[in-house]
Amino acid sequence: PGINILKGPSANQLSVDPRAGIRVDITENQTLKAAWGYYSQLPAIQYTIPGYGNPNLNLEKNIQYVLGHETKFFDNYSSDVQLWYKTSDNLTGPAINNPNNKFENSIQSRAKGIEVFLKKKQSDFWFGWISYGISSAEQRDPATGIWRYSDYDRTHSLNIENKKKITINIFKNIRH
């Protein structure tokens, strides 16, 4: 368990965010894990500049949940499957309640997904990993209250990392 404290420049920008995670080894090669936490952040600076933005914006808030399962196999390989869900409130958006403000904390969003991760740990020659994620991100329109896919929705995500260890001995043929 842990706590993160965030204090912004205005009086309404204070947050105490609890977080917790647990890992349970089922066998030597099987692990279940779960995590939960509140996460707060300051609005982007361009939205809070006096005269242009709204210096009275609140902190943007997120709650995230994660369930996962890790498996180790052979000597150098492991897999990790994670299900996650995230809600966000107080995101900066257009002013709805007070037209004198250009921006307000008017946006809500939610996202969910699954990620599958396969890793080969470092050995004598190469190591790397591959991951694939599928997710959905939605945002509530502040004027109508209707949920729609977010402009930042990235349904599919494939990542590949491959590294090779190269050793060169430049002093091999030098004689004294």
C-alpha positions as CSV (number, residue, x, y, z in Angstrom):
1,P,0.0,0.0,0.0
2,G,1.0,3.6,-0.5
3,I,-0.1,7.2,-0.6
4,N,0.8,9.9,-3.0
5,I,0.1,13.6,-2.0
6,L,-0.1,16.2,-4.7
7,K,-0.4,19.9,-4.0
8,G,-0.9,22.4,-6.9
9,P,-0.5,26.2,-6.8
10,S,-4.2,26.9,-6.0
11,A,-6.1,26.0,-2.8
12,N,-8.4,23.6,-4.6
13,Q,-5.5,21.6,-6.0
14,L,-4.8,19.2,-3.1
15,S,-5.1,15.4,-3.3
16,V,-4.2,12.4,-1.2
17,D,-4.2,9.4,-3.4
18,P,-4.2,5.9,-1.9
19,R,-2.8,3.0,-3.8
20,A,-2.5,-0.8,-3.2
21,G,-1.1,-3.8,-4.9
22,I,-0.8,-7.5,-4.1
23,R,1.1,-10.4,-5.6
24,V,0.3,-14.0,-4.7
25,D,2.6,-16.8,-5.8
26,I,0.4,-19.8,-6.6
27,T,3.3,-22.0,-7.6
28,E,7.0,-21.3,-8.2
29,N,6.1,-20.3,-11.8
30,Q,2.6,-18.9,-11.4
31,T,1.7,-15.5,-9.9
32,L,-1.6,-13.7,-9.5
33,K,-1.6,-9.9,-9.0
34,A,-4.0,-7.1,-8.4
35,A,-3.7,-3.4,-8.0
36,W,-5.9,-0.4,-7.4
37,G,-5.2,3.2,-7.0
38,Y,-6.3,6.9,-7.2
39,Y,-4.1,9.1,-9.4
40,S,-4.3,12.9,-9.6
41,Q,-2.6,15.3,-11.9
42,L,-2.4,19.1,-12.5
43,P,-4.3,20.4,-15.6
44,A,-1.9,21.2,-18.5
45,I,-0.4,24.6,-17.9
46,Q,-2.0,26.2,-21.0
47,Y,-5.4,25.7,-19.5
48,T,-4.6,27.5,-16.2
49,I,-2.8,30.7,-17.5
50,P,-4.6,33.7,-16.1
51,G,-6.2,35.8,-18.9
52,Y,-6.3,32.8,-21.3
53,G,-7.3,29.8,-19.2
54,N,-8.9,29.2,-15.9
55,P,-6.5,29.4,-12.9
56,N,-9.2,27.8,-10.7
57,L,-9.3,24.4,-12.3
58,N,-9.3,21.4,-10.0
59,L,-7.0,18.5,-10.2
60,E,-7.8,15.8,-12.8
61,K,-8.6,12.5,-11.1
62,N,-8.3,8.9,-12.2
63,I,-9.1,5.5,-10.6
64,Q,-7.4,2.4,-12.0
65,Y,-7.9,-1.3,-11.4
66,V,-5.6,-4.1,-12.6
67,L,-5.9,-7.9,-12.5
68,G,-3.0,-10.0,-13.8
69,H,-1.4,-13.4,-14.1
70,E,2.3,-14.1,-14.7
71,T,3.8,-17.4,-15.8
72,K,7.5,-18.3,-16.0
73,F,8.4,-21.1,-18.4
74,F,11.6,-22.8,-19.7
75,D,14.6,-21.0,-18.2
76,N,14.4,-17.5,-19.7
77,Y,10.8,-16.9,-20.7
78,S,7.7,-15.4,-19.0
79,S,4.3,-14.2,-19.9
80,D,2.0,-11.7,-18.3
81,V,-1.7,-11.1,-19.0
82,Q,-3.4,-8.0,-17.5
83,L,-7.0,-6.8,-17.5
84,W,-7.4,-3.2,-16.6
85,Y,-10.2,-0.6,-16.1
86,K,-9.8,3.2,-15.6
87,T,-12.2,6.0,-14.9
88,S,-11.3,9.7,-15.1
89,D,-13.1,12.7,-13.7
90,N,-12.5,16.5,-13.7
91,L,-10.6,16.4,-17.0
92,T,-10.1,19.8,-18.5
93,G,-12.6,20.6,-21.3
94,P,-14.7,23.4,-22.6
95,A,-16.6,25.7,-20.2
96,I,-20.2,24.5,-19.8
97,N,-21.4,26.0,-16.5
98,N,-19.8,29.4,-16.7
99,P,-19.3,30.9,-20.2
100,N,-16.8,33.4,-18.8
101,N,-14.3,30.6,-18.3
102,K,-12.7,29.2,-21.4
103,F,-12.1,25.9,-19.6
104,E,-13.7,23.9,-16.8
105,N,-13.3,20.4,-15.3
106,S,-16.1,19.2,-17.6
107,I,-14.9,15.9,-19.1
108,Q,-15.3,12.3,-17.8
109,S,-13.7,9.3,-19.5
110,R,-13.4,5.6,-19.1
111,A,-11.2,3.0,-20.6
112,K,-10.8,-0.8,-20.4
113,G,-8.5,-3.3,-22.0
114,I,-6.3,-6.4,-21.9
115,E,-2.6,-6.7,-22.5
116,V,-0.6,-9.9,-23.3
117,F,3.1,-9.7,-22.7
118,L,5.8,-12.3,-23.7
119,K,9.4,-11.7,-22.5
120,K,12.7,-13.5,-22.9
121,K,15.0,-12.3,-20.2
122,Q,18.6,-11.4,-20.9
123,S,20.9,-14.4,-21.6
124,D,24.3,-14.8,-23.3
125,F,23.2,-13.5,-26.7
126,W,19.7,-11.9,-27.0
127,F,16.7,-10.7,-25.1
128,G,13.5,-8.9,-25.8
129,W,9.7,-8.9,-25.6
130,I,6.5,-8.6,-27.5
131,S,3.2,-7.2,-26.3
132,Y,-0.2,-6.9,-27.7
133,G,-3.0,-4.8,-26.2
134,I,-6.6,-4.3,-27.1
135,S,-8.6,-1.5,-25.4
136,S,-11.5,0.8,-25.7
137,A,-11.5,4.5,-24.5
138,E,-14.7,6.6,-24.2
139,Q,-15.4,10.1,-23.3
140,R,-18.7,11.7,-22.1
141,D,-19.7,14.8,-24.1
142,P,-20.0,17.5,-21.4
143,A,-22.9,19.2,-23.2
144,T,-25.1,16.2,-24.0
145,G,-23.9,13.6,-21.5
146,I,-23.5,11.0,-24.3
147,W,-20.6,8.6,-24.3
148,R,-18.5,8.3,-27.5
149,Y,-15.2,6.9,-28.4
150,S,-12.3,9.2,-27.4
151,D,-10.2,11.0,-29.9
152,Y,-7.3,9.3,-28.2
153,D,-8.7,5.7,-28.5
154,R,-6.0,3.3,-29.8
155,T,-7.8,0.0,-30.0
156,H,-4.8,-2.1,-31.0
157,S,-1.3,-1.8,-29.8
158,L,1.6,-4.0,-30.8
159,N,5.1,-3.5,-29.3
160,I,8.3,-5.4,-30.1
161,E,11.7,-5.1,-28.5
162,N,14.6,-7.1,-29.6
163,K,18.1,-6.7,-28.3
164,K,21.3,-8.6,-29.1
165,K,24.4,-8.7,-27.0
166,I,27.6,-8.0,-29.0
167,T,31.0,-8.4,-27.5
168,I,34.1,-7.2,-29.3
169,N,37.5,-7.7,-27.9
170,I,39.7,-5.1,-29.5
171,F,42.8,-6.0,-27.5
172,K,42.9,-9.7,-28.6
173,N,45.9,-9.4,-31.0
174,I,47.9,-6.7,-29.3
175,R,51.3,-7.8,-27.9
176,H,53.5,-6.0,-25.4
